[in-house]
């Protein structure tokens, strides 16, 4: 299991300093929907190795979160409302 210090270190690494060959392809991740949410989260973290940076096909994906960015649920709701109105 990853420690908070390890997660913080992964979060703060610049994308150009991440070895592409060490990144996990997201499509290879398998989750068991019969497990509890915490078990699935632990399984995901074990498989993805770095939850902030991974591969999606040929693209390197780097996740960055804003500390005061608000609730993802509300952002998604607002996004879908705005697309429906266009």
Chimera marker file (.cmm) of the C-alpha trace (Angstrom):
<marker_set name="trace">
<marker id="1" x="0.000" y="0.000" z="0.000" r="1" g="1" b="0" radius="0.5"/>
<marker id="2" x="1.231" y="3.480" z="-0.881" r="1" g="1" b="0" radius="0.5"/>
<marker id="3" x="1.919" y="5.913" z="1.911" r="1" g="1" b="0" radius="0.5"/>
<marker id="4" x="0.715" y="9.516" z="1.834" r="1" g="1" b="0" radius="0.5"/>
<marker id="5" x="4.321" y="10.647" z="1.445" r="1" g="1" b="0" radius="0.5"/>
<marker id="6" x="4.742" y="8.418" z="-1.626" r="1" g="1" b="0" radius="0.5"/>
<marker id="7" x="1.506" y="9.761" z="-3.137" r="1" g="1" b="0" radius="0.5"/>
<marker id="8" x="2.623" y="13.344" z="-2.487" r="1" g="1" b="0" radius="0.5"/>
<marker id="9" x="5.956" y="12.624" z="-4.167" r="1" g="1" b="0" radius="0.5"/>
<marker id="10" x="4.204" y="11.143" z="-7.233" r="1" g="1" b="0" radius="0.5"/>
<marker id="11" x="1.863" y="14.123" z="-7.419" r="1" g="1" b="0" radius="0.5"/>
<marker id="12" x="4.696" y="16.651" z="-7.455" r="1" g="1" b="0" radius="0.5"/>
<marker id="13" x="6.921" y="15.059" z="-10.131" r="1" g="1" b="0" radius="0.5"/>
<marker id="14" x="7.162" y="17.047" z="-13.369" r="1" g="1" b="0" radius="0.5"/>
<marker id="15" x="5.792" y="15.146" z="-16.365" r="1" g="1" b="0" radius="0.5"/>
<marker id="16" x="9.061" y="15.431" z="-18.311" r="1" g="1" b="0" radius="0.5"/>
<marker id="17" x="10.870" y="13.665" z="-15.452" r="1" g="1" b="0" radius="0.5"/>
<marker id="18" x="8.594" y="10.606" z="-15.492" r="1" g="1" b="0" radius="0.5"/>
<marker id="19" x="9.981" y="7.534" z="-17.247" r="1" g="1" b="0" radius="0.5"/>
<marker id="20" x="7.371" y="6.580" z="-19.870" r="1" g="1" b="0" radius="0.5"/>
<marker id="21" x="8.390" y="2.911" z="-19.703" r="1" g="1" b="0" radius="0.5"/>
<marker id="22" x="7.401" y="2.825" z="-16.030" r="1" g="1" b="0" radius="0.5"/>
<marker id="23" x="3.858" y="4.051" z="-16.673" r="1" g="1" b="0" radius="0.5"/>
<marker id="24" x="0.901" y="1.660" z="-16.662" r="1" g="1" b="0" radius="0.5"/>
<marker id="25" x="-1.604" y="1.489" z="-19.526" r="1" g="1" b="0" radius="0.5"/>
<marker id="26" x="-4.984" y="2.367" z="-17.989" r="1" g="1" b="0" radius="0.5"/>
<marker id="27" x="-6.841" y="-0.173" z="-20.147" r="1" g="1" b="0" radius="0.5"/>
<marker id="28" x="-4.997" y="-3.009" z="-18.409" r="1" g="1" b="0" radius="0.5"/>
<marker id="29" x="-6.542" y="-2.146" z="-15.038" r="1" g="1" b="0" radius="0.5"/>
<marker id="30" x="-9.158" y="-4.648" z="-13.916" r="1" g="1" b="0" radius="0.5"/>
<marker id="31" x="-11.606" y="-3.938" z="-11.122" r="1" g="1" b="0" radius="0.5"/>
<marker id="32" x="-13.830" y="-6.421" z="-9.335" r="1" g="1" b="0" radius="0.5"/>
<marker id="33" x="-17.243" y="-4.812" z="-8.925" r="1" g="1" b="0" radius="0.5"/>
<marker id="34" x="-18.105" y="-7.310" z="-6.186" r="1" g="1" b="0" radius="0.5"/>
<marker id="35" x="-15.434" y="-5.834" z="-3.913" r="1" g="1" b="0" radius="0.5"/>
<marker id="36" x="-16.096" y="-2.965" z="-1.541" r="1" g="1" b="0" radius="0.5"/>
<marker id="37" x="-15.176" y="0.543" z="-2.668" r="1" g="1" b="0" radius="0.5"/>
<marker id="38" x="-12.098" y="0.554" z="-0.436" r="1" g="1" b="0" radius="0.5"/>
<marker id="39" x="-10.975" y="-2.825" z="-1.798" r="1" g="1" b="0" radius="0.5"/>
<marker id="40" x="-11.426" y="-1.587" z="-5.380" r="1" g="1" b="0" radius="0.5"/>
<marker id="41" x="-9.480" y="1.583" z="-4.571" r="1" g="1" b="0" radius="0.5"/>
<marker id="42" x="-6.629" y="-0.450" z="-3.073" r="1" g="1" b="0" radius="0.5"/>
<marker id="43" x="-6.629" y="-2.764" z="-6.091" r="1" g="1" b="0" radius="0.5"/>
<marker id="44" x="-6.614" y="0.201" z="-8.485" r="1" g="1" b="0" radius="0.5"/>
<marker id="45" x="-3.692" y="1.850" z="-6.678" r="1" g="1" b="0" radius="0.5"/>
<marker id="46" x="-1.742" y="-1.408" z="-6.667" r="1" g="1" b="0" radius="0.5"/>
<marker id="47" x="-2.289" y="-1.893" z="-10.400" r="1" g="1" b="0" radius="0.5"/>
<marker id="48" x="-1.862" y="1.696" z="-11.634" r="1" g="1" b="0" radius="0.5"/>
<marker id="49" x="1.251" y="2.259" z="-9.478" r="1" g="1" b="0" radius="0.5"/>
<marker id="50" x="1.110" y="6.046" z="-10.033" r="1" g="1" b="0" radius="0.5"/>
<marker id="51" x="-2.451" y="7.396" z="-9.881" r="1" g="1" b="0" radius="0.5"/>
<marker id="52" x="-1.287" y="10.825" z="-11.075" r="1" g="1" b="0" radius="0.5"/>
<marker id="53" x="0.398" y="9.693" z="-14.283" r="1" g="1" b="0" radius="0.5"/>
<marker id="54" x="-0.373" y="6.767" z="-16.598" r="1" g="1" b="0" radius="0.5"/>
<marker id="55" x="-0.737" y="5.856" z="-20.244" r="1" g="1" b="0" radius="0.5"/>
<marker id="56" x="-3.924" y="5.924" z="-22.290" r="1" g="1" b="0" radius="0.5"/>
<marker id="57" x="-2.911" y="4.426" z="-25.603" r="1" g="1" b="0" radius="0.5"/>
<marker id="58" x="0.096" y="6.397" z="-26.807" r="1" g="1" b="0" radius="0.5"/>
<marker id="59" x="-0.743" y="9.427" z="-24.656" r="1" g="1" b="0" radius="0.5"/>
<marker id="60" x="0.744" y="10.178" z="-21.263" r="1" g="1" b="0" radius="0.5"/>
<marker id="61" x="-2.013" y="11.351" z="-18.914" r="1" g="1" b="0" radius="0.5"/>
<marker id="62" x="-1.057" y="13.557" z="-15.969" r="1" g="1" b="0" radius="0.5"/>
<marker id="63" x="-3.765" y="14.334" z="-13.400" r="1" g="1" b="0" radius="0.5"/>
<marker id="64" x="-3.546" y="17.609" z="-11.519" r="1" g="1" b="0" radius="0.5"/>
<marker id="65" x="-6.103" y="18.802" z="-9.000" r="1" g="1" b="0" radius="0.5"/>
<marker id="66" x="-6.665" y="22.310" z="-7.733" r="1" g="1" b="0" radius="0.5"/>
<marker id="67" x="-6.986" y="22.388" z="-3.932" r="1" g="1" b="0" radius="0.5"/>
<marker id="68" x="-9.818" y="24.894" z="-4.104" r="1" g="1" b="0" radius="0.5"/>
<marker id="69" x="-11.279" y="23.627" z="-7.372" r="1" g="1" b="0" radius="0.5"/>
<marker id="70" x="-14.655" y="22.605" z="-5.963" r="1" g="1" b="0" radius="0.5"/>
<marker id="71" x="-16.576" y="19.371" z="-6.126" r="1" g="1" b="0" radius="0.5"/>
<marker id="72" x="-16.114" y="17.181" z="-9.236" r="1" g="1" b="0" radius="0.5"/>
<marker id="73" x="-19.790" y="16.180" z="-9.127" r="1" g="1" b="0" radius="0.5"/>
<marker id="74" x="-20.866" y="19.820" z="-9.411" r="1" g="1" b="0" radius="0.5"/>
<marker id="75" x="-18.368" y="20.534" z="-12.192" r="1" g="1" b="0" radius="0.5"/>
<marker id="76" x="-19.629" y="17.578" z="-14.210" r="1" g="1" b="0" radius="0.5"/>
<marker id="77" x="-23.252" y="18.526" z="-13.599" r="1" g="1" b="0" radius="0.5"/>
<marker id="78" x="-22.605" y="22.093" z="-14.768" r="1" g="1" b="0" radius="0.5"/>
<marker id="79" x="-20.681" y="20.855" z="-17.794" r="1" g="1" b="0" radius="0.5"/>
<marker id="80" x="-23.488" y="18.551" z="-18.935" r="1" g="1" b="0" radius="0.5"/>
<marker id="81" x="-26.102" y="21.238" z="-18.349" r="1" g="1" b="0" radius="0.5"/>
<marker id="82" x="-24.081" y="23.660" z="-20.480" r="1" g="1" b="0" radius="0.5"/>
<marker id="83" x="-23.673" y="21.144" z="-23.319" r="1" g="1" b="0" radius="0.5"/>
<marker id="84" x="-27.390" y="20.382" z="-23.278" r="1" g="1" b="0" radius="0.5"/>
<marker id="85" x="-28.200" y="24.107" z="-23.619" r="1" g="1" b="0" radius="0.5"/>
<marker id="86" x="-25.916" y="24.597" z="-26.637" r="1" g="1" b="0" radius="0.5"/>
<link id1="1" id2="2" r="1" g="1" b="0" radius="0.2"/>
<link id1="2" id2="3" r="1" g="1" b="0" radius="0.2"/>
<link id1="3" id2="4" r="1" g="1" b="0" radius="0.2"/>
<link id1="4" id2="5" r="1" g="1" b="0" radius="0.2"/>
<link id1="5" id2="6" r="1" g="1" b="0" radius="0.2"/>
<link id1="6" id2="7" r="1" g="1" b="0" radius="0.2"/>
<link id1="7" id2="8" r="1" g="1" b="0" radius="0.2"/>
<link id1="8" id2="9" r="1" g="1" b="0" radius="0.2"/>
<link id1="9" id2="10" r="1" g="1" b="0" radius="0.2"/>
<link id1="10" id2="11" r="1" g="1" b="0" radius="0.2"/>
<link id1="11" id2="12" r="1" g="1" b="0" radius="0.2"/>
<link id1="12" id2="13" r="1" g="1" b="0" radius="0.2"/>
<link id1="13" id2="14" r="1" g="1" b="0" radius="0.2"/>
<link id1="14" id2="15" r="1" g="1" b="0" radius="0.2"/>
<link id1="15" id2="16" r="1" g="1" b="0" radius="0.2"/>
<link id1="16" id2="17" r="1" g="1" b="0" radius="0.2"/>
<link id1="17" id2="18" r="1" g="1" b="0" radius="0.2"/>
<link id1="18" id2="19" r="1" g="1" b="0" radius="0.2"/>
<link id1="19" id2="20" r="1" g="1" b="0" radius="0.2"/>
<link id1="20" id2="21" r="1" g="1" b="0" radius="0.2"/>
<link id1="21" id2="22" r="1" g="1" b="0" radius="0.2"/>
<link id1="22" id2="23" r="1" g="1" b="0" radius="0.2"/>
<link id1="23" id2="24" r="1" g="1" b="0" radius="0.2"/>
<link id1="24" id2="25" r="1" g="1" b="0" radius="0.2"/>
<link id1="25" id2="26" r="1" g="1" b="0" radius="0.2"/>
<link id1="26" id2="27" r="1" g="1" b="0" radius="0.2"/>
<link id1="27" id2="28" r="1" g="1" b="0" radius="0.2"/>
<link id1="28" id2="29" r="1" g="1" b="0" radius="0.2"/>
<link id1="29" id2="30" r="1" g="1" b="0" radius="0.2"/>
<link id1="30" id2="31" r="1" g="1" b="0" radius="0.2"/>
<link id1="31" id2="32" r="1" g="1" b="0" radius="0.2"/>
<link id1="32" id2="33" r="1" g="1" b="0" radius="0.2"/>
<link id1="33" id2="34" r="1" g="1" b="0" radius="0.2"/>
<link id1="34" id2="35" r="1" g="1" b="0" radius="0.2"/>
<link id1="35" id2="36" r="1" g="1" b="0" radius="0.2"/>
<link id1="36" id2="37" r="1" g="1" b="0" radius="0.2"/>
<link id1="37" id2="38" r="1" g="1" b="0" radius="0.2"/>
<link id1="38" id2="39" r="1" g="1" b="0" radius="0.2"/>
<link id1="39" id2="40" r="1" g="1" b="0" radius="0.2"/>
<link id1="40" id2="41" r="1" g="1" b="0" radius="0.2"/>
<link id1="41" id2="42" r="1" g="1" b="0" radius="0.2"/>
<link id1="42" id2="43" r="1" g="1" b="0" radius="0.2"/>
<link id1="43" id2="44" r="1" g="1" b="0" radius="0.2"/>
<link id1="44" id2="45" r="1" g="1" b="0" radius="0.2"/>
<link id1="45" id2="46" r="1" g="1" b="0" radius="0.2"/>
<link id1="46" id2="47" r="1" g="1" b="0" radius="0.2"/>
<link id1="47" id2="48" r="1" g="1" b="0" radius="0.2"/>
<link id1="48" id2="49" r="1" g="1" b="0" radius="0.2"/>
<link id1="49" id2="50" r="1" g="1" b="0" radius="0.2"/>
<link id1="50" id2="51" r="1" g="1" b="0" radius="0.2"/>
<link id1="51" id2="52" r="1" g="1" b="0" radius="0.2"/>
<link id1="52" id2="53" r="1" g="1" b="0" radius="0.2"/>
<link id1="53" id2="54" r="1" g="1" b="0" radius="0.2"/>
<link id1="54" id2="55" r="1" g="1" b="0" radius="0.2"/>
<link id1="55" id2="56" r="1" g="1" b="0" radius="0.2"/>
<link id1="56" id2="57" r="1" g="1" b="0" radius="0.2"/>
<link id1="57" id2="58" r="1" g="1" b="0" radius="0.2"/>
<link id1="58" id2="59" r="1" g="1" b="0" radius="0.2"/>
<link id1="59" id2="60" r="1" g="1" b="0" radius="0.2"/>
<link id1="60" id2="61" r="1" g="1" b="0" radius="0.2"/>
<link id1="61" id2="62" r="1" g="1" b="0" radius="0.2"/>
<link id1="62" id2="63" r="1" g="1" b="0" radius="0.2"/>
<link id1="63" id2="64" r="1" g="1" b="0" radius="0.2"/>
<link id1="64" id2="65" r="1" g="1" b="0" radius="0.2"/>
<link id1="65" id2="66" r="1" g="1" b="0" radius="0.2"/>
<link id1="66" id2="67" r="1" g="1" b="0" radius="0.2"/>
<link id1="67" id2="68" r="1" g="1" b="0" radius="0.2"/>
<link id1="68" id2="69" r="1" g="1" b="0" radius="0.2"/>
<link id1="69" id2="70" r="1" g="1" b="0" radius="0.2"/>
<link id1="70" id2="71" r="1" g="1" b="0" radius="0.2"/>
<link id1="71" id2="72" r="1" g="1" b="0" radius="0.2"/>
<link id1="72" id2="73" r="1" g="1" b="0" radius="0.2"/>
<link id1="73" id2="74" r="1" g="1" b="0" radius="0.2"/>
<link id1="74" id2="75" r="1" g="1" b="0" radius="0.2"/>
<link id1="75" id2="76" r="1" g="1" b="0" radius="0.2"/>
<link id1="76" id2="77" r="1" g="1" b="0" radius="0.2"/>
<link id1="77" id2="78" r="1" g="1" b="0" radius="0.2"/>
<link id1="78" id2="79" r="1" g="1" b="0" radius="0.2"/>
<link id1="79" id2="80" r="1" g="1" b="0" radius="0.2"/>
<link id1="80" id2="81" r="1" g="1" b="0" radius="0.2"/>
<link id1="81" id2="82" r="1" g="1" b="0" radius="0.2"/>
<link id1="82" id2="83" r="1" g="1" b="0" radius="0.2"/>
<link id1="83" id2="84" r="1" g="1" b="0" radius="0.2"/>
<link id1="84" id2="85" r="1" g="1" b="0" radius="0.2"/>
<link id1="85" id2="86" r="1" g="1" b="0" radius="0.2"/>
</marker_set>
